[in-house]
């Protein structure tokens, strides 16, 4: 069998997928596209080190015309849907990095492009495939814990010091315009995949950013919370953002079911998974504390992929799904689940702007629910085509950024430095 030919758009974040494709037995990296020359040069160096000929592009249209079966989208987080739609219309399968869409209308357009093409779309929410969350996904799906009634997920990652490398000092960068609920699927995604029920209602919250963190221009929101109700009545709390918690395990998940509880470790201790399971008697059960062995082993040549190996699984299951294999069909995240995860953040913002009013999560698997949302283009990102700009918060920005701040961030980026304080 010939290998699948796959290209990658975005040579920065896409580097981890490139490493998987350069070493996967059923796929090969054939093309990379990025408009930023330094990272494109890095991609070429990576390919050259493996002795594999990979064509480099700075123009997306030329890249899209390359002879390939599929495209990995690792471009900016608010631009995935338009590029996915173009790739699908060009006959390419799509693996999309997070987030799936910038607006609810884009989510509908993406779903319909997948349906019309008949091609594979997969969502690369790697936190669903961590060693701990993927194990919980297996165990909950088996039914041994019954129905899950409450769950919580936290992705606490303060990236303030990384702002020069993440935004390059570009005032139009998507990270400078996102709201606190936008980047929600690292915390919410594993909750939805593990439980296997769709969301039906969302309430959003914004935490304040007190003290020195709030003095960084443009960073007046500390973190976002989504309270999500699922179709079975389960309530999920999703927390993500810039809370101060470095030097400790800052990602954790909890699931409470009919017959017990599954919890990840909250600090840098082992084991990483803690499970309480009751037997026939109420309040009488046993604990398991263990580091799970992967239910689906990683391929040795790509075992060192990013995020503890979870980047391997999102890419691997995409390949497996294209090939029609059971693991890909079962574990790859489809377009409907992806859009539901993503628009929960948009609806959480809407909830906040309406004073905390719960927002209905439409079921776009039902075509009759799509029409009322076809023109729903609310966004906080100025670069979204045909977007309807809405505020990021009901609170005024106490410290709006000016050109001097962006110049300072740009200078730090060029010098390879991090932002540890701001006082100019």
N, C-alpha and C positions, 0 to 999 in steps of 0.2 A: 504494500500500500504506500502511495506517495504521501509525503508529509503535507499538512495544511500550511499554506503560505500566508503569513500574518504580518501586518505592518503596525507600527506604533506611532500615534500622534502625541507629541509631548515627551521630550527626551529627558525631562527633569524627573517628575514623578514616575514617568514610564520606564525608568531605568530598571526597576525591579522586575517588571513584566518582560523587559528585554532579556534579562538574565535567565528567566524561565524559558523563554522561547528559543534562546541560543543553545539550550541544553535539553529540550524536551524531545522524546523519541517520536512523537507524532506531529510535531509542528516545527516550523523554521521561521526565523525572523528574516524578512526579505527587504523591508523598507522602514525608515524612520523619518518623521517630519517634525520640524520645529523652526520657528521663525527667529529664535535666539541662537546666534552662531556659536557662542561658547559651549552651550550644552549639546549642540549638534556635533561639535567636535569631540566632546566626551563620548557620545554614542558611537561615533566612528572608531574611536580608540578602543572601546569595549569590544566592538565587533571584530576589529583587526586582531585583538589579542586572542580571540577564539579561532581565527583563521577562516571566518565566514564572510562572504561577500554580501554586504548589506548596502542598499542604495540610500543615500541621504537626500532629503528634500527640504527646502525652505518654503515651498508653495504647496498648499493643501490640494489644489485641483490636480496638479501634476502627481502628487503622492497618491491621490485617489484613483488615478488612471493606471497605476502600477498593477502588474499581474499578481493579484493576491486574492485569497479567499475571505479574509477577515481583517478587521481593524480594531485595535485597542485604543480607546480614547482616554488620554491622560493629560488633556489640556486643562484650561481654567475651569473651576468648579461651576461657574454659572453659564458655561457655553457648551455643555455636553449634548443636550438635546438637539440643537440645530445641526451639529456635526454628525451625530448618530443618524439623523434622518437623511442627510446627504449620502452617508455611507450605505445605508440600507437601500436607498433608491439607486445606488450604483452597483447593487448586487453583492454587498459585503456583509457578512455577519459582524456583529458589534459586541464588544465588551466595553462597558462604560465605567469609568471611575466615578467617584461620588462628587457631586450629587447628580441625580438623573435628569433634572429639569429645573429651570430657574423660575418658571411660572406654572400655574395649574393648566393653562391653555397649552403650553409646551408639552406637558405630560400627556394630554389627549392626543396631540399631534404625533408624539413619539409612539404611543400605543398603536395608533392607526397605521403608522408607517411599518411597524413590526407585523401587524396583521396582514397588511396588503402585500408585503414582501415575502412572507412565509419563511423568513430567515431567522436565525438565532440571535436574540438579544440577551445578554447576561449582565448583571450588575455586580461590580467588583467591591462589594462591601466586605472588606477583609476582616472586620471585627467579628463577623459571623463565623469565621473559620479559625479563630484562635484555638489553641490546644484545649482551653477550658470551655469556651462557648460551644465549640463544635461537639465536644463530648456531651454537654448538657442538651444540645439539639438532638443527638442520638437518643439519649435516655428519656427525655420528655416525649419524643415522637413515638417511642416504644409503648407508651401508655402506662408505665410503671408508677407514675406519680399522679395519674388521673388528670382532672382539669386543673389548670393553673388559675388561681384567683387573684394573685398580686405578683407583680414583678417590678424590678427597678434596675436601671442601667446607668452607669456614670462613665463619661469620658472627660476627665478633668485634665486639661493640658494647657498650661499657661505658656503661650508662644511669644510673649511680649519681647523677650530678648532676641528671638529669631526674626524679628520684623524686618531687618535689613535684607536678609537672605530670602525671606518669604515674599516681600513686596517690591524689592529692588529700588525703593524710593519713588515708585510710580504712583501718583495720586489716583490714577484710574484703575489700579489693581483691584481685583474683586474682593480681596480681603479688607480693603479700606472702605467697602460699601456694604458688607454683609451685616445682617442683624443677628442678635444673639441666638435666635432659634434656627437660623439657616442651616448650619452644619450639624444636622441632628442625627444622621443615620449611624454614626459610630456607637452612639449610646442606645438609640431606639431600634436599629436594625436587628441586633441579636435577640431583642425581646420579641419582635414579631416573627422571626424565623423559628426560634425555639418553641414558642407557643403555638404557632401555626394557625392563628386566627387573625382576621383582618380588623383594622381599626375602624371605628364608626364615629368617634367624637374626640375632639382635642381642645384642651385649654392651655394657654400659654402664659408664662411668667418670665419676668426679667429681673435678675438680681443686680443690686447696685454695685458699683466698683468704687469702694471707698479708698481714701488714703493715697499713697503714691501711685498705685495702679491707675487711679482715675485722673492723675495728672498727665498721663501720656495722651497726647492729642488724638482724638477720634476713638478713644477707648472708654466711653462712659458706661457701657454695659458690662457687668462682670461675668455673667453666665446666663444661660437660658434653661428653662425647664418646660417640658411638655408633659401634661397629664393626659394620658391617652386611654380611652375606654375601648375595649375590643368587643367583637360581636357576641362573645359568650358572657359578657359582663365583667371580665377581668379588667383591672385597672393597672396601668403601667406608668411609672415615673421615669422620665428620661432627663438626665442632667448632663450638661456639657458646657465647657467654656474655660475661662481664664482664672479660676480660683487658685490660690497659692497652695500648691501641694507637690512641689518637686522633692526628689529624694525619697519618695514613697510610691507604692503601687497606686497609680492614679486612674486605673480602669477597673471597674468591678460590676458584677451582675448578680442578681438574686431572683430566684423563682420559688414561690410558695404554692404547693399543690395539695390535692386531696390527701396524699399519702406521704408528704414530706417536703423537704426544702433542699434546694441546691444553691450553693453560694460560692463565688470565687473568693480567693484571698484578697484582702484589702491592702496589704503591705507587701514588701519584698521578702515574704517568708515562703516556706514550702511546708506542706504540699499546696498546690495551686487550686485544688477543688475540694470542697467540703460538702458532703451530702448526708442529710438526715432522712432515714426511711423507716416508716412505721409498719408494723405487721398487722395482726388481726385486732390488737387491743389499742384503744385510744391512749395517747401519751406514753407509749411504750415502743421504742424503736432503737435503731443503732445508727451510729455515725460512721461514715467513711471519709478518710482524709487521704487524698492520693494525687499523684501526677498522672493523668491519663495517657495511656499509649494511644497514638493516633489510630482511629478505627480504619482509616484509609491511609496507608503509608505514603509518605512523600517519595518521589523519585530521587535516588541518591544524588544524582548530578545537579539537582536544583534544591536540595534540602536546606541550603543556606539563604533562601529568598527572604525578602523583607518581612517585618512585623512578626518575627518568630515563626516564619513559614506560612503565615496565613495568606500572603500574596500569591504563594504557589497555588493554593487551593482554588481561589477565585479564577485564576488563569487556567488551571488544569481542568476544572469542571466545565469551563467554557469550551475547551477543546473537546472534552468527552461528550458534551451535548451536541456539538456540531456533528460528531461521528456517530451519534445515536446510541451511545453507550449508557447503561443503567445509572452509573454514578453521576454522570452529567445531567441526566434527565431528572434525577431525584434531588440533587444538592445545588445545582446552579440556580441563582435567583433570577426569576423572570421579570419581564417588563411591568406586569401588573403590581407585583410585590414591590418592585423598585420605586415606581411612581407613588404608591401609597406611603412608603417610608419617607420619600422626599417632600411630598406636599404637606405632611404633618407639620413640618417646620414653617411653611408658608401660612398654614391655617393657625398655627400657634401665634405668629405675629399678628394676624388678623384678630385673634381673640384678645391679645393685649391692647391693640388699638381701639377695640370696642369695649374696653374696661373689664375684660375677663369673661366675656360671653363664650360659652362652648360653641365650637364649630363642627358641623357635620362633615364627615369624610366621605365623599362620593365613591361609589363602587363602579369604577370605569370598566369593569368586566361586562357590566350591563350597558349596552349602547344607548339606551334611553336616558341614562343619567349623565351623558356627556354634553348634550346640547346646552344646558344652562351655564356651562363653564367654558365654552369654546372661546369666549372673549375675556376670560379671567386672567389678566396679565399683570396683576399687582406684583411689584418687585421693588427692591431697594437698590438694584444695580443699574446705573445709568447706561451701561453697555448692552443691555438686553434689547434686542430688536423688537420694536412695537410695545415695549414695556410701559406699564402705567406706574410711575414712580410714587411710592408711598413712604411715609416716615419710618425710620428704624425704631422709633420709640415715641411715647407720649412725653418723655422727659427731654428737656432741652440739653444739648451737648454743652457741658460746662467749659470745655476746653477744645474748641474746634481747631483742626490743624490748619496751618498756613503754609505758604511755599517754603518758608525757612525750615519748617519741620521736615518736609519731604527732601529738601536739599541735604539736611543733616543725615537722614536715613540713607540717602543715596551715597553720601560720602562714606558712611560706615560700611555699606555693602561693597564699595570699590576697594576699601581697605581690608575687607575680610573680617570686620569686627561685629560684635553683637551690641544690642541696645541694653545697657545695664542701668542707665539713669538718663534723665532728660532735664537739662537745665541750661538752656542757651537763650 
